Every structure is written in structure tokens, then in C-alpha cells.
Amino acid sequence: MSSPHSDTNSSDTPGTDGTPQERLSPLHDVHTAAGASFTDFAGWQMPVRYSSDLAEHHAVRTAAGLFDLSHMGEIVLIGPEAGAALDYALAGKLSALAVDQAKYSLLLSRAGGIVDDLVVYRTGEDRYMVVANASNREVVAEELRDRTAPFDVEVFDESDDIALIAVQGPAALSILLATDGLAADEGALDGEDFGERLSALKYYWSLPALFQTHPVLIARTGYTGEDGFELYIAPDNAKALWEALTEAGTEQGLGLVPAGLASRDTLRLEAGMPLYGHELGRDTKPAQAGLGRVVNLAKDTDFIGRAASEEGPHPEARVLVGLTGEGKRAARAGYPVFAHDDVTGDDAEVGVVTSGALSPTLGMPIAMAYVAPRFARENTVLQVDVRGTRLPFTVTALPFYSRKKR
């Protein structure tokens, strides 16, 4: 998938004072017309909310939300050794993916820290698309070019040529099926009915399709804990797709609302999904974050970060846990966590909150935090310093919320 760069999507050129300008999504004018409030996110002006955080959160849990994720990075690898190159560059075995299948993976440093967490799609026999966090797009592209240099593969940063729209929630499938102009890519269906194929699409699989004759990749993936789809399309066609999805989700009475980054954050927190820069970073090893299973030590090839991953983190390295509290006072990122030390008889700082909020779905404070391993056991009661007051929080298994399978 490629197109000329969108004027609004390439606004990172220096301004008159020499400083980089903020990037704008190809859907920026649509968001402005809808009354969105914006926030800076990794150098992008992205909608943080349209109506209220709570309303948008509840819409995704009960009906559907429409998200603009065009700030994400897309790096494409093409060549006969693309799979082998990714096996060396990343922690998983990506060469084992079937065409149209996707996989969550990690880009590790040689020290075993997390440079970025990624979703990798195999979009052809010799073609893969790596989706990176917006803040790490350039780093990931450069690392992939460097790490895959010995292989017969070419690496292209196509981020500016791809817009990304997500429909998340229990009504997501019905909305896509009702969207005018969304149809089969006949070459990809082998005679199957588009609606049946879309309905049968499994989690972490994708389907090449068309929107008004333009290529669109539909993936059953997301970051909310709900069923949903992510649609990759050229920026020039993003507005028409957004409007068609909106029409299908509102005029059909399916409850679709546009949703911003604020609700996306509380949704992913309830689902126990880590966020780069909060739960994940270069100083964090996957096992500490509960992602040890993502590192495939069984694959028969070397990969960057393997030696450090085999060694594992220090036995006393802090580990990620879920925390639930009482009342309405939320533990926020950066708040210290304390526990009673039986040896000294004092309360010692044993961890730090990485993400926290008052859960809109559960009606209680929830948080994720890194704590010393001896305090990570489920049902352990800890204290979080919430603006000078230490409040009890209980270690709770993640995720906090799991959708009912339908």
C-alpha cells in the first residue's frame, strides 16, 4: 500500500524558527469539525476527546468507538529473506507466520531491554509490515535497517503513506459489514463471500480488501480489550473511509462514537495492556513486564538481545503487577508504592505506579506498578502515596477487565 505523501501528514518539516512543526493526521480537519480537543502525542496533534472521556470509554465497552491512529509507524520489509531478517531483528519467530497473520513482538536492545513493542503482519510471502509506536518510529526503522543489512531484504518506512483507523467494541463487526464501499479484494478471497470471510476473521489475522476500489488492509487487532478492527489505508482515502464508517455506525443505530486518546488509555489499562514509556522501556526486560513468553528462546537462530534474555533480569528486579483500591482516589503514574518491612519494622518504598485511573467500567481505582518481587504475590496489600496520603491497594491479577466472548 502506498500513495503520495499527504500534505497534512508530513508537517514535521522545520518551521521558520528552525524547530520541527507538529505533525497533523490526514483526518485533522475531520476531528476539528467534530469539536475534538487535541493533545501533543509524540510530536503529533491528536484528538484526546470529542465529548467526554467517560462517554467514549463506555461506548467502546457497550457499542463501538472510532479511533484515528495515523500517528503509528509502519515499516515494510520486502525480500526473500524478510522472515529470516525479522527473526534476527526481533524477539519472536516471525518467519513462522502464515500470510495474513499478525503477531505481537518486541524489539530488544543487546542488553535485553525493550526498545519498542510492535505488531508484525505478514502481508505476502516475502513481505511484512511492522507497526511501531509513534514515539519510536524513526528508531525502529533505523534499527531494522541496521539489523537486517546482512539479509536479502529491503526496508521502507511507509508511515507517511499509511493512515490507520480503528473500530473497537462489540458492534465493530456489524459496523464494518454495513459500511458502504467496503468490499472484497477479489484476488484475496478465492471465491469466498466477503461478509463471511470478515465475520470469520480470527484475532490477529488480517484481510486485504477494497474501499471504493482503493486497497485497505483490515486486521482484527486492537488495544482496548474489546473485539475490533484496524484498517490501514492511503491518507488520501482516509477521510472518506472515516465518514463511511461513521455513517454505518450511527445511521444503523449501532452506537458508534468518535473516541480520543484519553478513553483509549483507560480502555487499555482495564485490559492490562502495557504502554511504551510507562510499563515498557529500555530499562525493562520482558520478563519483568510479564512478557517473557513473547521472547522465543526456542527458535534455532540467534537474535539481538538473546544472551541477555537467556540470563534474565536480576532476581530482585521489580516486576509488573496490577493494583486495585477502594474509594475514588486514583493512583497515578509516578506515585510511590510502600510496604511494611518486617525486618526493620518500617514502611519501605518498594515500587512505583506506572499507569493508574479510576476505572470507568469497574468503578474502582486501578493501576499498574513495578514492585519488588517479594511484594508481587496476588492479594498482597500495599500502600500508594496519593498526594501525601498513603492509601491501601491490593495486588490483583491482570487484566482487570476481560470481555465476554460472543
Steps between C-alpha positions, in 0.01 A plus 500: 500500500644835405396844386650847468565658837200682639556871556354482850690187593845637422506814713820411681710730282681778686309821566631850441686489832667170414295291744301197376133569443242274658373223279134492408295193418342483153172506697584817695233712329239231569586503870491878515155507340383242756607726787793290617746619762860432403816403682862463399594134469850415378506821297153450354187701567250223572141509632493434874120511525190609308227502766612351831754236596233298682249507216759389245633227730152361567413514129793270420400255775132492399485592130801635308756776481678641195869586550754679283836326545678654203788606725620139520803397295493241222828353378486253211756227427507340155730226375563125494669515843251735665381234745851392597602865538215565743584182693843654563376854562208421732433275798238279330508254212330706233598270213248250641206733432258403228414758236236739648590404857625751760710466815590716798877524540781700659804686370767442765828670568814289534460542876155342477300819559188586302572749221138474382206264498358430156237323297633321192276405206603258230335655196660280235743211456795741503333806657448603864368818659630600843277741696696707751403748768493860375776613735731225373428505128840636391690287751326181390552575131870568554547193719329278245713637218815440702408155631378366166792631293662153463176356357344514154226743599408866451355717779258787428351743749150541353351678802419816304325295233265316736210623713361277775140497623371267773143390573487344846209355695235225491327665202821530295429209266144615430630847417757373251243275335268801461766737366423613147794459263684238704529188289705200407836506334400225260856380462522426872172318561525190281127515429392545863235751600651819644255525787552139600877535477498817708271347760722193526824700523688388810674720755842611372419420139449744214305518176596698187192688379389804303331822596350681201750303284796611718707238687434470873643244740248394766652343812316352796728664752472779755607652829178526700420150626197486270436337167590732218682575181784722382490625142812609312438725200672772297466846664317647201216249553488514880237774528253318274551178696454678836176658375369171360570320828336783691190483283474123540549517875257782569222478242473125555446563872816316601615764750835591344670813636838657419742432785824666603825405667366554854244221472750282313729528803239396758381220272848352459567539873187302591615235252843484665680600181842665552585837350847587375649775713293391800520123549759437228840653424867435440560444872230233513554138406200308362481258794458793740198621301340156478605472135755222535286277277541749212875427490541177303810336642403176324562634151812355344652831395683772683328833558602829651440489874506121519792464742357756740156337475645158582667650804177670605452796734665527840310290760411817691398701193154649536210330323175633360182444701143619496364698793141567604390748763190617679315829483546742212860624532715366217868414514675679215825436312801584713332452838723297738389166643580400859490180703571410860849354545487227766878516542532870582147556622470800269301575187738480203452622143472182295375619163346766280171537313536507120134554400187562703142621476155470647364215289187613311385140458578364847443816702814460708858627488728277294869530424803319370824527693847354521569358846769287664434130427432406864202738501358388163289210625128532428290641788801671661390834646731791423481875557505760222587858586216695338593866537635459851249243624591131501204297382467119494521326163483124448712306251259366239545269202497668159292575305251689714233458231438225245221518247245226479564285197211510257 
